[in-house]
């Protein structure tokens, strides 16, 4: 397949190049009204750090796109943010405002799966493309809509469940893991996925326990799993609840390995879980602590120049928020250019028509031609907390 760094893609009567990972629209005279991108994410509360990471990834990509001439004949891209506070109701309100009042071309968001799932019907009915750079619930993109306006550059629960089982088996030799799930639709979905992934490898769990987001003591559930002979824990929970699991394990003196979905990466887990936060190994789609590349170095330079708190790779926390959003924005720019307009249905078709993009996470080849999920299990890496920073676990892949 031709290399995008040397190839000009003629799209919708305008010329768009993919050079070194950036979607660049060649300027034509005229410009026009800004192309609005609406962001709905948690910008306050325990997951605010993740929402800010998504915002930063989008902003760096938009800066690149605008500096290169914008889209559709010189129109600049503008980001409009709304805080959903991890509330589905507030996410729906924000989605309606951005779609019907702000007239955004594309919605980006869905840090929390329940919020993303609540937005899907709104975006679908309005025929507004909805790009998800974080929430992993399988049903977000596998939503039964035809046509489907939802796209994702992120992990997917059913693939993460398989990866969690594989990591527990290969790294910790687990043969009888216990499941510990947050008691909400996301936890329920992953419980089913983990059961299926274990069954496919000929294993059965020691047991399956649920806990509430408000629980400050999970020792009863963990005690039942220890009594049942669990040799590892498969954890699905958001930041605060996952921290309570670690604290409960500390109180019990149980040093069982913990393999987690990426919930702990969403905020202040290192601070909330305490000195043993590093015992939890969790899935990620990207780490700036990985190998250097021209695009990684360019993004790091932009982040350090724009945000005073970023001095190096360890400060980009969580990295997946930045990386997923950065690639999602460039893929969105290519889709808009391919559409030749900001019409929602045309942009939806534009995503399917994107051919090649050299991104931060990987080289994407027709990422949405047959699926609405651009990343799969082969793209995941494993990480852990070291103090307040996320670093690669060892091993980082299995």
N, C-alpha and C positions, 0 to 999 in steps of 0.2 A: 504494500500500500504506500502511496506517495507520502513523503515526510511533510507535515504541515508547516514546518519552519521555512520551507522553500516553495510553498505552493499557495497560490491565491485562489480562494474559493469565491466564485461569483454567486452572489446571493441576492435575490430579489431586486436586481437591477443595480445594486451597490456592491462594492468590493470589500470583503472582510478577510483579513489575514489572521492566522493563528501563528504568532511569532513568539517563541520561547514561552509558551503557555498563556499569553495574553490575547484576548479577543480584541482586535483593533479594527475599527471602522474607518475607512479612508474618508477624509473630509470632502463634502460637496458644498457648494455655496448654499446659503439659506438658513441653516440651523433650524430653529423652531422651538416649540414648547418642550420643556424637559420631559423625559420618560421617567415616570414615577414607579419606584419599586417600594412596596410596602412590607415592612418587617414587623411581625408579631412574635414576641418572645418574652420570657421572664427577665425583666430588667431590675427587679427588686426581689427581696427574699433570699432564701438559701441557694437558689439556682441562678442568682443574678450574674455570677461570674461567667456562667455558660452563655447566658443571653448576651453579655457584653462581648464574649469571644466571637459569637456569631456576627454581631454588629461590626466588630473590627475586621473580620474576614471579608464581609461584604464591602466595607468602606475602602479597604486597600484595593480590592478588585475594581470598584467603581472609579477610584482615583486613576487607576491605570487606563481604564476604558475612556474616561473623559479626557485625560492628558493626550491620548492618541487620536482624539477627534470625535469622540462620542459615537452615536449610532444613528442610522437612518438619515444620513446626510448632515451630520453635525449636531444632532440633538444630544444634549448632555443628560446623563443619568442622575436622578435624585433619589436619595433614600429617605423614607418617612417611617419613623419608628413608633411603635406602640407597645406598652407594657401590659402583658396579660396576667402578670402576677401568678402564673401557673394555674389560673382559673379558666376552665372551659367556657363559662358564661362570659367572662371578660374577653376571652379570645374571640368569641362569636361577635360581641359588640365591636371590638376593634376591626374584625374582618369586614363587617358591614360598613363601618365608617370609611375604611380604606378603599373598598370597592366602589361604593355608591357616592361618597362625598369627594374623596381625593382622586378617584378615577385611576387607581394604580393599574399598570399594565400587567404586573405579576405580584402575587403575594409570596413572601418568603417567611417561614416560621414553623412553629410546632416544636418547641423544645420538649414539651411533655406530650406523651402519646394521647392522653384524654383530650388535651386542648386541640391537637392536630386533628383528631377524629371528629371533634365538634365543628371544626372549620371546613372539613371536606365537603359536606352538603351545600354550604353557603357558596364556596368557590365553584362547585360543579354547576349549581343552578345559575350562577351569574356568568358562567363560561369564562372564568378568570383562572389562568394557570396558577397552581399552588406548588411552590418548590420547598421541599422539606430538607433542611440540612442537619437535623439532629434526631427527632423522634423516630424510634425504631419499630413501633408496632406494625406488624405485617399487614394488618387490615387497612392501614392508611393508604397505601398504593394499591393493594388488592381489595379495592372497595366496591367492586361490582358495577361501577358506573361505565356507561358506554355512550359517548366517548369519555375517557378518563382524563381529567385535567390535572391530576396530581403526579408529581415527579419527585424523586428523592436522590440526594447524594449523601448517604449516611449508611449506618449499619441497619440490618433488617433482623427482627427478632428470631425468625425461624432459622436464619443462618448463624446468628450469634449463639443460639441454643446448641446447635451442632458443634460450634467452635468451643463452647464452654466444656462440653462433655469430652471432646478430644483433648483439650488442655489438661483437664483433671486426670484423665487416664494416662496420658503420655508423660506429664511432668511429675505428678504426684502418685502415680500407679493406683489411682482410685478405682475400686471395683464395687463399692457400695456407698455412693455419695448421698448425702441428705439434701433435700431441697428446702430452702428458706425464702419465702416469697412475700413481698408487700401485698397486702390484701386490697387490691384494686384491679381494674380490668387488665392493666399491663402485667401485673403479677400473675393473674389467672391465665392470660395468653401464654406467657413464658413457661408456666407450670406444665401446660399441655405440650408445648414445644420441647421442653427438657425430657418429659416422659417419653415422647416419641423418639428423641435423639438417643436416649439410653436404651430403649427397646431395640432400635436399629443396630446397636452394638452388642446386643445380648445381655445387657445389664438391667438391674432393677434398683430403684432408689431404696435407701434405708427407711425413708419416710418423707413426707412432705408437710411442711408447716407454714402457716401464714402469720403475719404480724401487722399491726396497724401503724399508720404513719405517726400516730401520737404515742405509741408505746415507748416507755423509757426503760423497760426491763423485758428482755426477750429470753431470759434464762429458762422459763418453763418449756418453751418450744425447743430451744437448743438442748435442754436436758433430755427431752424425749428422743431427739435425733441421736444423741450420744448413747443413750441406753439401747437404741436399736442398732448400734454398731456402725454409724456413719464414719467413713474414713476420709471424707472431704465434704465441704459444704458448697453447694451451688446457690449463689445469692442473687436475688433480683430485688433491688430497692433503690430509692433515690438517696440523696446525700445524707440528710439527717437520720432517716431510719437505718440506713446501712451503717452509720456510725454507731448507732445503738446496738447493733448486732456485735460489732467489735468490742464495745465496752462490756456487753454481757458475757462474751467469751472470756474477756480478761477477768471478770468477777468469778467465773467458773474455773479458771485456770486451764482451760481447754485450748490446746495449741493446734487444733485441726486446720489443715490448709483451707483457704477460702478462695474460690474462683467465682468471679462476679461478672454480671452484665456491666455496662459502663456507667450505671447510675452514680457511683462514688465520684466519678470525674467531674460531676456537674457543679461543683461549688467548693465549700470550705471543709471538705472531708478530712484532710490532713489535720486541721485544727480541731474539728469536732470529735474525731475518732480517737485522738490522743497518740501516744508514742508507738502503738502497735498498728497504726493505719497501714503501714507497709506490708502487713501480712496478707492483705487483699490484693489479688491479681485480677485485673479487669481488662476488658477488651477495648481497643481503640482502632480508629481507622488511619491515624497518622501521628507521628511524633517529630517535632523539630530537632529532637536529639538524635535522629537517625542520620543516614549518610547525607553528605552535602550534595547539592545540585545547583545549577544556575538559577532555577526558579525558586528553590528554597532560599538561597542566599539573597535573591532580590526581594522576596517577601519579608524576610527577617530584617533587611535594611530598611524597608518601608515601615515596618512595625516599630522599630527602634526610633526612627525619625519622628513618628507620629504620636507615640505613646510613651510618656516619660518613665512609666514603671517597667518597661521592657528593656532589659540590658543584654539579654542573651536568650538562647533557646529554652532554658529552664523556666523563664518568666512567662512563656506563652502557655497559659494554663486556663482552661483545657485546650490543648492544641487542636483537638478534633473540631471544636466549634469554629476556630479560625480557618482550618484547612477545608472542611466540608463546605463552609459558606463561601470561601474564596473560589473554589472550583465550581460550586453551584452558580455563582454570579457570572462567571465567564461562560459557562454553558448556557445560561439564560441569555446573555448577550448574543451568543451565536444563534440561539433559537429566534430571537427578535430580528436579527439581521436576516436570517433565513426566511422568516415570515414576510419581511419587507414592510411590516407595519406593526402596530401594537394591538391589533384586533386579537381578542383572546383565543378564538378558535384557530386563527392563523399561527399564533405563537405556539399553541399546543402542537400543531403539525410541525412547526419549526423545530421543536425539541426532537421529534422522531427523525427529522432530517439532518441533525447534526452528525457529521461524519467523523472527524478526528479532532481531538484537543489534547495537547500536551499539558497536563495539569500538575498541581502540587502533589496530589496523592498518587497519581499514575497517569499513563497515557490512555485516554479514553478513545475507543474505536466504536462508533455507532452505539453510544451508551444507552440510548432510549429507543432503538429500532425495534427491539422485541420485548423489552421489559421497561417498566417505569422506575426501576432501581438501578443506579449506575455502579454501585459497589456490591461485592459479594464476599464470601468467606475468605477467598484468596487474598483479599486486600486488608485483612485485619492484622493488628499487632497487639501484643500484651504489655501492660504497663502496671506500675504501682506508685504509691506516694512515697516520697522521700522528704520528710518535713512537709512543707506546703507545696512542694513541686512534684509534678508528675514526671517520672523517668521510665525508661523501658525496663521491663522485667527481664529476667534471664531464666529460660530462653524467651525471646520476644515473639517467636513464631514456633508452630509445631507442624 
